[in-house]
Amino acid sequence: METKELFKEIKRLSVEQRMRLIEKTLKSIRKSNFEKSMSIAAEKLGSDYKTDQELIVFTELDYENFYETR
């Protein structure tokens, strides 16, 4: 569907439906942007986590039982 056709279809929606469409679109864009940012950060830090023992010291506890205190 081309942009012009898409806008025609959107204009046919009620105001409430258009607002919902905008909200969902913005949420989708934010999620995509967040995931992209996290992926870039993970790539940049990947080598640090492989070589810097201070960053991975707590991974030794990953398989320990955890008990919550109250």
C-alpha positions in Angstrom: 0.0 0.0 0.0 1.4 3.4 -0.9 1.5 6.4 1.4 -1.4 8.2 -0.2 -3.6 5.2 0.0 -2.6 4.6 3.6 -3.5 8.2 4.5 -6.9 7.9 2.8 -7.6 4.8 4.9 -6.5 6.5 8.1 -8.8 9.5 7.4 -11.7 7.0 7.3 -11.1 6.0 10.9 -12.8 7.6 13.8 -10.8 10.1 16.0 -10.5 7.4 18.7 -9.2 4.8 16.3 -6.7 7.3 14.8 -5.4 8.2 18.3 -5.1 4.5 19.1 -3.2 3.9 15.9 -0.8 6.8 16.7 -0.2 5.5 20.2 0.6 2.0 19.0 2.8 3.4 16.3 4.8 5.5 18.7 5.1 2.6 21.1 6.4 0.4 18.3 8.9 3.1 17.3 10.2 3.5 20.8 10.5 -0.2 21.3 12.4 -0.6 18.1 14.7 2.3 19.0 15.3 0.9 22.5 16.1 -2.6 21.2 18.5 -1.1 18.6 20.2 1.0 21.3 20.5 -2.0 23.6 21.9 -4.1 20.8 24.6 -1.5 20.0 25.5 -1.2 23.7 25.8 -5.0 24.0 28.1 -5.2 21.0 30.3 -2.4 22.4 30.6 -4.1 25.8 30.9 -7.6 24.6 34.6 -7.8 24.6 34.7 -6.1 28.1 32.6 -8.8 29.5 34.8 -11.5 28.0 38.0 -10.0 29.5 37.2 -7.9 32.6 36.8 -10.2 35.6 35.3 -7.4 37.7 32.3 -7.4 35.3 31.6 -11.1 35.5 32.5 -11.9 39.1 28.9 -12.3 40.2 28.1 -14.7 37.4 29.6 -17.4 39.7 26.4 -17.0 41.8 24.0 -17.5 38.9 23.2 -21.1 39.8 23.2 -20.6 43.6 19.8 -20.9 45.4 18.4 -17.6 46.3 16.3 -17.0 49.4 14.4 -13.8 50.0 14.6 -12.4 53.5 11.7 -10.5 55.0 
